[in-house]
Amino acid sequence: MKKIYYLKTCDTCKRILKQIKNIDQFQLQDIKEEDITVKQIEEMYALTGSYETLFSKRAKLYKEMGLKEENLTEADFKRYILEHYTFLARPVVIYNDQIFVGNSPKTIEAMLQKVNN
């Protein structure tokens, strides 16, 4: 599978997508326009082994809802990601059986080495 979950209004996502040479081989899903399904989040979980890894603690809602002070479980992370797209760390790039979550320089470098070769 070659799929990218992203937000088309996110400048960071746009910058990263431009660096992928064979972007036309990927299925793109704008998570604001097309909600993440239970099946999709479970596929991501199967590759990461953690809903927390998929969860963005940088989201404004995370602070606004006071979630930082709560002791969230894996079930909580899954539920919040399914409730609101902003809680998914972006982008999520699935390339065959590997997953790259978020936009840290290290993650993006590893992803680009894999998909651009």
C-alpha positions as CSV (number, residue, x, y, z in Angstrom):
1,M,0.0,0.0,0.0
2,K,1.2,3.5,-0.8
3,K,-0.9,6.1,1.0
4,I,-0.5,9.5,2.6
5,Y,-2.8,11.0,5.2
6,Y,-2.3,14.8,5.2
7,L,-4.0,18.1,5.5
8,K,-4.0,20.2,2.3
9,T,-4.1,23.5,4.2
10,C,-0.9,22.5,6.1
11,D,2.2,24.2,4.7
12,T,4.4,21.6,6.3
13,C,2.5,18.8,4.6
14,K,2.6,20.6,1.3
15,R,6.4,21.1,1.5
16,I,6.9,17.4,2.4
17,L,4.6,16.1,-0.4
18,K,6.6,18.2,-3.0
19,Q,9.7,16.3,-2.0
20,I,8.2,12.9,-2.9
21,K,9.3,12.2,-6.5
22,N,6.7,9.6,-7.3
23,I,3.8,11.2,-5.6
24,D,1.4,10.1,-8.3
25,Q,1.9,6.5,-7.1
26,F,0.4,7.3,-3.7
27,Q,-3.2,7.5,-2.7
28,L,-3.7,10.9,-1.0
29,Q,-6.3,11.5,1.7
30,D,-7.0,15.0,3.0
31,I,-8.1,14.1,6.5
32,K,-10.2,17.2,6.9
33,E,-12.3,16.4,3.8
34,E,-12.4,12.6,4.3
35,D,-12.6,11.4,7.8
36,I,-10.3,8.6,9.0
37,T,-12.2,5.4,9.4
38,V,-11.8,2.8,12.2
39,K,-10.3,0.4,9.7
40,Q,-7.7,3.0,8.6
41,I,-6.7,3.9,12.1
42,E,-6.4,0.2,12.9
43,E,-4.2,-0.4,9.9
44,M,-2.0,2.5,11.1
45,Y,-1.9,1.0,14.6
46,A,-0.9,-2.4,13.1
47,L,2.2,-0.8,11.7
48,T,3.1,1.4,14.7
49,G,1.8,-0.7,17.6
50,S,0.7,2.5,19.3
51,Y,-2.2,5.0,19.0
52,E,-0.1,7.5,21.0
53,T,2.5,7.5,18.2
54,L,-0.2,8.5,15.8
55,F,-1.5,11.3,18.1
56,S,-0.5,14.9,17.8
57,K,0.2,16.5,21.1
58,R,1.0,19.7,19.3
59,A,-2.7,20.2,18.3
60,K,-4.4,23.3,19.7
61,L,-7.3,21.2,20.8
62,Y,-5.0,19.1,22.9
63,K,-4.2,22.1,25.1
64,E,-7.7,23.7,24.8
65,M,-9.4,20.5,26.1
66,G,-6.9,20.1,28.9
67,L,-5.8,16.7,27.7
68,K,-2.3,17.4,28.7
69,E,-3.3,17.1,32.3
70,E,-5.1,13.8,31.8
71,N,-3.6,10.4,31.8
72,L,-4.7,9.2,28.4
73,T,-4.9,5.5,27.4
74,E,-4.4,4.0,24.0
75,A,-8.2,3.8,23.7
76,D,-8.4,7.5,24.4
77,F,-5.8,8.4,21.8
78,K,-7.7,6.3,19.2
79,R,-11.1,7.9,20.1
80,Y,-9.7,11.4,19.9
81,I,-8.1,10.8,16.5
82,L,-11.4,9.4,15.2
83,E,-13.3,12.3,16.6
84,H,-11.3,15.1,15.2
85,Y,-8.7,15.1,12.3
86,T,-6.4,17.6,14.1
87,F,-5.3,14.9,16.6
88,L,-3.6,12.8,13.8
89,A,0.1,13.6,13.6
90,R,0.7,14.7,10.1
91,P,1.6,13.5,7.6
92,V,1.3,9.8,7.9
93,V,3.0,8.1,5.0
94,I,2.4,4.4,4.5
95,Y,4.9,2.8,2.0
96,N,4.3,-0.9,1.5
97,D,4.7,-2.3,5.1
98,Q,6.4,0.7,6.6
99,I,4.8,3.8,8.2
100,F,6.3,7.2,8.8
101,V,4.4,9.4,11.3
102,G,4.8,13.1,11.7
103,N,7.1,15.8,10.4
104,S,10.3,15.5,12.4
105,P,13.4,16.0,10.2
106,K,14.6,12.5,11.1
107,T,11.2,10.9,10.1
108,I,11.0,12.8,6.9
109,E,14.6,12.0,5.9
110,A,14.0,8.3,6.5
111,M,10.7,8.4,4.6
112,L,12.2,10.3,1.6
113,Q,15.1,7.8,1.4
114,K,12.7,5.0,1.2
115,V,10.1,6.4,-1.2
116,N,12.4,8.2,-3.5
117,N,14.7,5.3,-4.3
